[in-house]
């Protein structure tokens, strides 16, 4: 389980996160929702050590992650698909996947077979450079590259960004399927609250770096105040 | 006279012999640039210093190959130490800081070498003859030593290229250079790889310095690598600072053009040739002839 307790992160005078606390249960999808600037991306980046916490703690199954380096957090089983996907454009699909498998010391051939089954289009494009893939394909590649390392926790930052609604729906279905099949703990950062709440079990709503709600996805989806003021969703 | 001893082939042999050295130095610069975006102005001086360390061992009775191996080991160590101590604090600083530090380090190494080993050129005796080959009574401007020089450089270039292209280590090195944050998120130990990149680059440069120190006509002195560094730097810029292949090809091109101009152009022109090549190449393709920087999208 990922536990975030009283986490605060500042960039100079700007308080990006203030006293953020929540638990993300194993094998469940926890949606992190909020408007632009709410601190969603900062939260994920702090979990994987890319940003430094001013105070508070983040633990994975009871062990603090805050003193660990990003690469050690990744090796501990936390996969992070960053905003903008972060595929290496100069690498081919296979090279991106091979890079993802190295630190985890998994069997690469078995790994790519699994990923190509999950994302068949990547198998067809295996020798293409990532720069030549479409937005949706890049997102699949970024996810496959994280999944090939067999993480126990997957952090997804805006996976639907720039994708067509149909592709977004497919992506969300895949995330849901992965979570169920592989008992994966997913932290799903999304601006598209509607899509995220459809697949998430729990939801945390951030506003200006503070938690304004932490409940089941169903409860958050049914709360008119949250929907209207923090999630930008129309009344039901 | 055979075609091998013709004026044209003589220029080809001499051009390649010098060109591989420029290519090696350019390759060293490219390795460091690709991994850390730093222009290592002390590259030549580091190679010189490590070559001196190897050469010192010859006075203790060690043969050429043992001295060569020690020089390369010293190059590895110096490269690693430089990255950890001098370069790492510069990564998040303005570029001018690294330029100033590396130029200062160049001066420091040259002064230290002069103080320790004096400024008089020294030669490391190689097992290869420097007498030109004879063929049917004609002289071919290629010696066993020059052949060794070309083969050694090509072996290093191929090995470095193969490491980057075909190995997991190379894949991680490239990832660490292209997208360090993404590489870290995938568990790649980026800092270690950056240190290794500097070690590899430094050792590649040492091969050039040892070859130069074994050349009877030149020998090793504290500032001997300065001229070679300039041509190597031009080769790296012409080839594209991100392209190992470009570095090698441009190094060979500069060596060949320089040699042909020396024979066929008015006297003195060949000295300017590399600079003219640089200006023309950068006017045509500012990112370097082989660079793919423009195509990069992340």
Interface residues (C-beta under 8 A of the other chain):
Chain A: X48 X50 X69 X70 X71 X74 X75 X79 X80 X82 X84 X86 X87 X88 X89 X90 X91 X95 X98 X99 X100 X102 X103 X104 X131 X145 X146 X149
Chain B: X168 X171 X172 X174 X175 X178 X179 X181 X182 X183 X184 X185 X186 X187 X188 X189 X190 X292 X295 X296 X297 X298
